[in-house]
Amino acid sequence: MAREFTVSATIPASPKQVYDAWLSSKGHTQMTEAGAKVSARVGGSFTAWDGYISGKNLKLKPGKQIVQAWRTTEFASSDQDSHVEILLVKSRGGTKLTLYHSNLPGGQSDYRSGWRECYFEPMKKYFKAIAKPV
């Protein structure tokens, strides 16, 4: 049975900065502290976390939304891709990033903590470090 969940965090950057970094090989690598090769076009493929994650972009709304087919090396070859939808909304303190992860195959890890620990926390650290003083 497929599973789903939602996680969110406030990232200290503009929605455009978060969007641009997520869809850039260099930016994605820097903000997650792990190797990534990313396309910024619909239908383009990506890998992240040194090849542990792979997929393709299904829908892109610059500065607002990223929808991706997503899988890890832990998925069985017979498993369908899961789906990740990332919504970016300007908020106090930067951007509220809401991530909806759906169609996760049964038997998979609960990736909820992985998103927080391996994405949101390093992203906060990265964007704080590159923030320009006002």
Backbone as ProteinMPNN parsed JSONL, in Angstrom:
{"seq_chain_A": "MAREFTVSATIPASPKQVYDAWLSSKGHTQMTEAGAKVSARVGGSFTAWDGYISGKNLKLKPGKQIVQAWRTTEFASSDQDSHVEILLVKSRGGTKLTLYHSNLPGGQSDYRSGWRECYFEPMKKYFKAIAKPV", "coords_chain_A": {"N_chain_A": [[0.84, -1.185, 0.0], [0.625, 2.172, -0.901], [2.193, 5.006, 0.609], [2.033, 8.291, 2.175], [3.075, 11.649, 3.092], [3.451, 14.891, 4.653], [5.805, 17.475, 5.07], [7.279, 20.423, 6.462], [9.177, 23.508, 6.451], [10.765, 26.565, 7.437], [12.798, 28.359, 5.389], [15.671, 30.371, 5.327], [15.662, 32.254, 2.974], [14.768, 33.672, -0.226], [11.815, 32.62, -2.102], [12.573, 32.358, -4.815], [15.388, 32.045, -4.624], [15.549, 29.568, -3.26], [14.202, 27.861, -5.059], [15.831, 28.179, -7.387], [18.303, 27.156, -6.427], [17.581, 24.51, -5.793], [17.143, 23.457, -8.306], [19.581, 23.499, -9.588], [22.655, 22.042, -10.358], [25.059, 22.758, -9.028], [24.061, 24.459, -6.95], [22.238, 22.732, -5.609], [23.971, 20.732, -4.732], [25.617, 22.269, -3.018], [23.754, 23.207, -1.097], [22.793, 20.901, 0.093], [24.996, 19.54, 0.805], [25.864, 17.277, -0.518], [26.589, 15.348, -3.441], [25.059, 16.298, -6.553], [23.301, 16.148, -9.664], [21.471, 18.057, -11.667], [18.622, 18.894, -13.599], [16.975, 21.764, -14.922], [14.6, 21.739, -16.277], [11.306, 20.8, -17.417], [10.693, 17.376, -17.599], [13.343, 16.831, -17.506], [16.033, 14.963, -16.043], [17.333, 14.022, -12.775], [19.854, 13.505, -10.25], [20.616, 13.013, -6.828], [22.199, 13.359, -3.606], [24.635, 11.985, -3.995], [23.906, 10.072, -5.912], [22.102, 8.429, -4.615], [19.447, 9.261, -4.672], [17.133, 9.607, -7.351], [15.415, 10.786, -10.317], [12.844, 12.57, -12.168], [11.868, 15.79, -13.43], [8.544, 16.805, -13.255], [6.725, 18.914, -13.224], [7.134, 22.398, -13.243], [7.063, 25.516, -11.697], [8.432, 28.457, -11.769], [9.999, 29.682, -8.869], [7.853, 28.963, -7.28], [6.756, 26.257, -7.359], [7.743, 22.819, -7.472], [7.521, 19.738, -8.956], [8.242, 16.382, -8.803], [9.111, 13.134, -10.089], [10.331, 10.574, -8.075], [12.805, 8.572, -6.557], [14.712, 6.211, -4.579], [17.811, 4.387, -4.213], [17.004, 2.323, -2.674], [14.496, 1.517, -3.503], [12.674, -1.133, -5.004], [13.209, -2.554, -8.255], [10.785, -3.032, -9.418], [9.093, -1.258, -8.165], [6.99, 1.596, -8.468], [7.821, 5.019, -9.271], [7.93, 7.383, -6.606], [6.223, 10.453, -5.715], [7.163, 13.828, -5.4], [6.142, 16.898, -4.26], [6.918, 20.219, -4.092], [6.223, 23.146, -2.496], [6.653, 26.609, -2.512], [6.488, 29.423, -0.576], [6.548, 32.818, 0.082], [7.41, 34.015, 3.261], [7.412, 35.214, 6.672], [10.674, 35.536, 7.685], [11.724, 34.281, 5.5], [11.241, 31.698, 3.315], [8.462, 29.611, 3.282], [8.693, 26.304, 2.953], [6.918, 23.686, 1.792], [6.642, 20.281, 1.625], [5.262, 17.655, -0.037], [5.117, 14.289, -0.038], [4.353, 11.54, -1.889], [2.881, 8.365, -2.905], [4.69, 6.479, -1.972], [6.241, 3.365, -1.928], [5.128, 0.486, -0.091], [6.947, -0.806, 2.699], [9.15, 0.786, 2.431], [11.558, 3.082, 3.839], [10.734, 5.563, 6.321], [10.78, 8.497, 5.029], [10.439, 10.982, 6.055], [11.973, 12.015, 8.276], [14.41, 12.041, 7.006], [14.093, 14.061, 5.046], [13.966, 16.276, 6.736], [16.447, 16.175, 8.176], [18.441, 15.784, 6.189], [17.928, 17.561, 4.183], [16.342, 19.989, 4.916], [17.648, 21.028, 7.287], [20.457, 21.263, 6.465], [19.968, 23.061, 4.343], [18.998, 25.359, 5.643], [21.296, 26.087, 7.064], [23.082, 26.542, 4.903], [21.806, 28.683, 3.447], [21.743, 30.66, 5.428], [24.451, 31.121, 5.692], [25.152, 32.256, 3.241], [23.654, 34.505, 3.154], [23.08, 37.924, 2.513], [24.019, 40.822, 4.274], [21.599, 43.161, 5.396]], "CA_chain_A": [[0.0, 0.0, 0.0], [1.419, 3.404, -1.006], [2.091, 5.918, 1.754], [2.298, 9.702, 1.881], [3.217, 12.535, 4.238], [3.797, 16.282, 4.378], [6.714, 18.116, 6.007], [7.546, 21.808, 6.057], [10.2, 24.244, 7.193], [11.025, 27.915, 6.949], [14.178, 28.451, 4.902], [16.024, 31.799, 5.327], [15.999, 32.694, 1.619], [13.561, 33.956, -0.993], [11.361, 31.471, -2.889], [13.388, 32.258, -6.032], [16.688, 31.478, -4.263], [15.368, 28.147, -2.949], [13.868, 27.217, -6.334], [17.018, 28.163, -8.247], [19.307, 26.247, -5.863], [17.078, 23.134, -5.899], [17.202, 23.018, -9.701], [20.931, 23.729, -10.099], [23.583, 21.015, -9.846], [25.961, 23.385, -8.055], [23.282, 24.913, -5.796], [21.697, 21.574, -4.888], [25.116, 20.119, -4.058], [26.05, 23.122, -1.915], [22.772, 23.352, -0.02], [22.576, 19.622, 0.785], [26.309, 19.002, 1.154], [26.01, 15.967, -1.162], [26.642, 15.493, -4.884], [23.811, 16.308, -7.314], [23.273, 16.553, -11.066], [20.075, 18.455, -11.732], [18.113, 19.631, -14.755], [15.989, 22.784, -14.553], [13.522, 21.762, -17.27], [10.303, 19.746, -17.302], [11.146, 16.171, -18.289], [14.757, 16.625, -17.225], [16.311, 14.037, -14.946], [18.232, 14.491, -11.716], [20.325, 12.62, -9.184], [21.01, 13.774, -5.637], [22.813, 12.586, -2.536], [25.661, 11.121, -4.57], [23.279, 8.999, -6.662], [21.124, 7.697, -3.794], [18.13, 9.713, -5.128], [17.053, 9.924, -8.774], [14.061, 11.009, -10.797], [12.73, 13.563, -13.226], [10.974, 16.919, -13.17], [7.25, 16.635, -13.897], [6.072, 20.216, -13.343], [7.939, 23.46, -12.649], [6.566, 26.889, -11.709], [9.567, 29.175, -11.186], [9.838, 30.364, -7.59], [6.616, 28.58, -6.6], [6.428, 24.835, -7.251], [8.543, 21.799, -8.141], [6.93, 18.407, -8.829], [9.219, 15.435, -9.338], [9.081, 11.692, -9.879], [11.434, 10.475, -7.123], [13.065, 7.242, -6.003], [16.059, 6.011, -4.042], [18.395, 3.088, -4.55], [16.322, 1.319, -1.851], [13.284, 1.066, -4.187], [12.816, -2.306, -5.872], [13.048, -2.162, -9.662], [9.36, -3.14, -9.743], [8.358, -0.164, -7.524], [6.777, 2.829, -9.211], [8.404, 6.216, -8.659], [7.082, 8.175, -5.719], [6.106, 11.83, -6.2], [7.481, 14.886, -4.456], [5.681, 18.228, -4.652], [7.507, 21.233, -3.233], [5.579, 24.447, -2.626], [7.475, 27.675, -1.944], [5.677, 30.605, -0.312], [7.247, 33.852, 0.856], [6.887, 34.107, 4.622], [8.292, 35.907, 7.615], [11.886, 34.755, 7.895], [12.219, 33.677, 4.262], [10.318, 30.919, 2.497], [7.879, 28.395, 3.847], [8.806, 25.192, 2.025], [6.061, 22.562, 2.154], [6.968, 19.148, 0.772], [4.284, 16.574, -0.001], [5.74, 13.094, -0.624], [3.272, 10.572, -2.049], [3.102, 7.147, -3.68], [5.843, 5.724, -1.461], [5.927, 1.94, -1.852], [5.167, -0.143, 1.227], [8.24, -1.393, 3.024], [10.212, 1.783, 2.341], [11.856, 3.875, 5.03], [9.948, 6.781, 6.501], [11.704, 9.529, 4.571], [10.106, 12.246, 6.721], [13.133, 12.507, 9.03], [15.46, 12.295, 6.019], [13.882, 15.396, 4.481], [14.329, 17.287, 7.749], [17.87, 16.113, 8.537], [19.353, 15.787, 5.046], [17.596, 18.678, 3.299], [15.95, 21.248, 5.541], [18.685, 21.562, 8.185], [21.587, 21.79, 5.679], [19.524, 24.222, 3.566], [18.974, 26.515, 6.556], [22.7, 26.439, 7.311], [23.625, 27.076, 3.651], [21.256, 29.998, 3.122], [22.205, 31.616, 6.455], [25.867, 31.422, 5.426], [25.313, 33.084, 2.052], [22.774, 35.682, 3.251], [23.741, 39.227, 2.446], [23.517, 41.722, 5.313], [20.666, 44.184, 4.885]], "C_chain_A": [[0.885, 1.249, 0.0], [1.149, 4.3, 0.195], [2.394, 7.33, 1.312], [2.433, 10.477, 3.18], [3.568, 13.934, 3.748], [4.752, 16.766, 5.462], [6.942, 19.542, 5.527], [8.599, 22.423, 6.958], [10.268, 25.654, 6.621], [12.513, 27.995, 6.627], [14.532, 29.933, 4.783], [16.553, 32.286, 3.969], [14.678, 32.999, 0.913], [13.099, 32.688, -1.722], [12.191, 31.276, -4.159], [14.748, 31.631, -5.725], [16.584, 29.973, -3.988], [15.106, 27.365, -4.235], [15.115, 27.075, -7.216], [18.087, 27.201, -7.734], [18.864, 24.791, -6.02], [17.285, 22.591, -7.303], [18.531, 23.333, -10.38], [21.85, 22.658, -9.517], [24.478, 21.594, -8.763], [25.196, 23.787, -6.79], [22.761, 23.764, -4.961], [22.803, 20.882, -4.099], [25.539, 20.947, -2.85], [25.037, 23.152, -0.776], [22.508, 22.047, 0.717], [23.877, 18.98, 1.25], [26.512, 17.583, 0.622], [25.891, 16.162, -2.67], [25.288, 15.401, -5.57], [24.077, 16.709, -8.758], [21.809, 16.794, -11.378], [19.771, 19.197, -13.025], [17.06, 20.622, -14.265], [14.857, 22.856, -15.58], [12.55, 20.609, -17.012], [10.743, 18.571, -18.167], [12.607, 15.862, -18.056], [14.954, 15.721, -16.024], [17.266, 14.662, -13.932], [18.713, 13.309, -10.892], [20.746, 13.517, -8.033], [21.556, 12.803, -4.599], [23.726, 11.508, -3.112], [25.074, 9.893, -5.26], [22.259, 8.182, -5.894], [19.693, 8.013, -4.247], [18.206, 9.961, -6.632], [15.601, 10.149, -9.165], [14.033, 11.976, -11.951], [11.711, 14.617, -12.839], [9.681, 16.727, -13.959], [6.55, 17.965, -14.149], [6.925, 21.24, -12.618], [7.227, 24.799, -12.811], [7.63, 27.719, -11.004], [9.212, 29.958, -9.916], [8.63, 29.94, -6.783], [6.449, 27.082, -6.352], [7.394, 23.979, -8.061], [7.826, 20.471, -7.891], [7.866, 17.434, -9.532], [8.785, 13.987, -9.117], [10.374, 11.396, -9.12], [11.568, 9.031, -6.653], [14.471, 7.2, -5.407], [16.564, 4.645, -4.496], [17.771, 1.968, -3.716], [15.034, 0.808, -2.504], [13.615, -0.195, -4.986], [12.604, -1.851, -7.313], [11.588, -2.222, -10.085], [8.519, -2.023, -9.104], [8.184, 1.003, -8.482], [7.519, 3.96, -8.517], [7.41, 6.806, -7.666], [7.021, 9.582, -6.321], [6.403, 12.8, -5.065], [6.962, 16.193, -5.046], [6.206, 19.21, -3.621], [6.815, 22.558, -3.526], [6.416, 25.472, -1.884], [6.624, 28.934, -1.81], [6.48, 31.577, 0.54], [6.589, 33.956, 2.225], [7.845, 34.916, 5.481], [9.496, 34.999, 7.87], [12.394, 34.058, 6.646], [11.132, 33.022, 3.446], [9.78, 29.752, 3.299], [7.915, 27.354, 2.738], [7.924, 24.072, 2.567], [6.307, 21.46, 1.14], [5.946, 18.046, 1.017], [4.888, 15.389, -0.743], [4.677, 12.004, -0.678], [3.726, 9.383, -2.898], [4.368, 6.4, -3.256], [5.467, 4.252, -1.343], [5.972, 1.44, -0.407], [6.525, -0.768, 1.461], [9.405, -0.428, 2.924], [10.405, 2.479, 3.681], [10.846, 5.009, 5.15], [10.905, 7.925, 6.197], [11.461, 10.887, 5.222], [11.325, 12.816, 7.468], [14.302, 12.794, 8.084], [15.321, 13.665, 5.379], [14.319, 16.468, 5.47], [15.839, 17.338, 7.965], [18.815, 16.302, 7.353], [19.069, 16.898, 4.046], [17.363, 19.959, 4.094], [17.035, 21.838, 6.444], [19.911, 22.051, 7.405], [21.204, 23.023, 4.845], [19.509, 25.477, 4.427], [20.393, 27.017, 6.799], [23.311, 27.113, 6.071], [23.114, 28.491, 3.391], [21.61, 31.051, 4.178], [23.63, 32.058, 6.16], [26.046, 32.359, 4.221], [24.452, 34.348, 2.092], [23.595, 36.961, 3.24], [23.17, 40.113, 3.549], [22.645, 42.817, 4.68], [21.152, 45.566, 5.21]], "O_chain_A": [[1.796, 1.361, 0.82], [0.039, 4.347, 0.724], [2.937, 7.557, 0.23], [1.973, 10.036, 4.233], [3.933, 14.133, 2.59], [4.536, 16.498, 6.643], [6.816, 19.835, 4.339], [8.876, 21.943, 8.057], [9.882, 25.9, 5.479], [13.367, 27.734, 7.475], [13.764, 30.691, 4.191], [17.714, 32.672, 3.833], [13.606, 32.63, 1.393], [13.899, 31.777, -1.938], [12.481, 30.14, -4.536], [15.217, 30.778, -6.479], [17.432, 29.197, -4.43], [15.72, 26.324, -4.468], [15.412, 25.993, -7.723], [18.714, 26.501, -8.529], [19.682, 23.93, -6.345], [17.569, 21.407, -7.479], [18.599, 23.422, -11.606], [21.821, 22.4, -8.314], [24.642, 20.992, -7.702], [25.638, 23.488, -5.681], [22.831, 23.808, -3.733], [22.606, 20.493, -2.948], [25.791, 20.397, -1.778], [25.423, 23.126, 0.392], [22.044, 22.074, 1.857], [23.865, 18.0, 1.995], [27.232, 16.784, 1.221], [25.169, 17.048, -3.126], [24.465, 14.55, -5.23], [24.969, 17.51, -9.038], [20.999, 15.868, -11.36], [20.561, 20.021, -13.485], [16.339, 20.348, -13.305], [14.227, 23.901, -15.741], [12.928, 19.576, -16.459], [11.12, 18.748, -19.326], [13.071, 14.765, -18.367], [14.141, 15.713, -15.099], [17.911, 15.678, -14.193], [18.072, 12.259, -10.842], [21.183, 14.649, -8.244], [21.391, 11.589, -4.709], [23.626, 10.324, -2.789], [25.653, 8.808, -5.21], [21.609, 7.314, -6.478], [18.826, 7.14, -4.212], [19.212, 10.463, -7.134], [14.68, 9.759, -8.448], [15.037, 12.19, -12.631], [10.813, 14.374, -12.033], [9.708, 16.513, -15.171], [5.866, 18.132, -15.159], [7.391, 20.988, -11.507], [6.836, 25.174, -13.916], [7.725, 27.692, -9.777], [8.281, 30.763, -9.886], [8.39, 30.488, -5.708], [6.046, 26.677, -5.262], [7.807, 24.34, -9.163], [7.555, 20.119, -6.743], [8.236, 17.626, -10.69], [8.174, 13.654, -8.101], [11.424, 11.923, -9.489], [10.574, 8.357, -6.385], [15.308, 8.054, -5.701], [15.826, 3.857, -5.088], [17.98, 0.791, -4.01], [14.524, -0.237, -2.1], [14.693, -0.309, -5.569], [11.898, -0.873, -7.561], [11.192, -1.528, -11.021], [7.354, -1.855, -9.462], [9.105, 1.359, -9.217], [7.815, 3.879, -7.325], [6.197, 6.734, -7.868], [7.687, 9.866, -7.317], [5.959, 12.618, -3.931], [7.292, 16.554, -6.176], [5.968, 19.054, -2.423], [6.82, 23.035, -4.66], [6.84, 25.232, -0.754], [6.104, 29.451, -2.798], [7.022, 31.21, 1.583], [5.364, 33.983, 2.336], [8.95, 35.254, 5.056], [9.339, 33.832, 8.229], [13.38, 33.324, 6.704], [10.221, 33.682, 2.947], [10.535, 29.001, 3.916], [7.252, 27.502, 1.712], [8.153, 23.57, 3.667], [6.192, 21.68, -0.065], [5.788, 17.567, 2.14], [5.144, 15.474, -1.945], [4.157, 11.587, 0.357], [4.793, 9.396, -3.513], [5.032, 5.77, -4.079], [4.461, 3.928, -0.712], [6.767, 1.923, 0.399], [7.181, -1.211, 0.517], [10.529, -0.773, 3.288], [9.524, 2.462, 4.541], [10.183, 5.363, 4.175], [11.745, 8.275, 7.026], [12.2, 11.839, 4.967], [11.659, 13.988, 7.294], [15.097, 13.697, 8.341], [16.317, 14.363, 5.186], [14.963, 17.448, 5.093], [16.439, 18.412, 7.941], [19.875, 16.913, 7.497], [19.88, 17.152, 3.156], [18.121, 20.918, 3.95], [17.309, 23.035, 6.368], [20.373, 23.164, 7.658], [22.022, 23.925, 4.661], [19.957, 26.538, 3.992], [20.657, 28.218, 6.747], [23.981, 28.139, 6.188], [23.907, 29.4, 3.142], [21.76, 32.225, 3.84], [23.98, 33.222, 6.352], [26.98, 33.16, 4.188], [24.509, 35.17, 1.177], [24.65, 37.059, 3.867], [21.955, 40.149, 3.738], [22.926, 43.316, 3.59], [20.498, 46.549, 4.861]]}, "name": "protein", "num_of_chains": 1, "seq": "MAREFTVSATIPASPKQVYDAWLSSKGHTQMTEAGAKVSARVGGSFTAWDGYISGKNLKLKPGKQIVQAWRTTEFASSDQDSHVEILLVKSRGGTKLTLYHSNLPGGQSDYRSGWRECYFEPMKKYFKAIAKPV"}
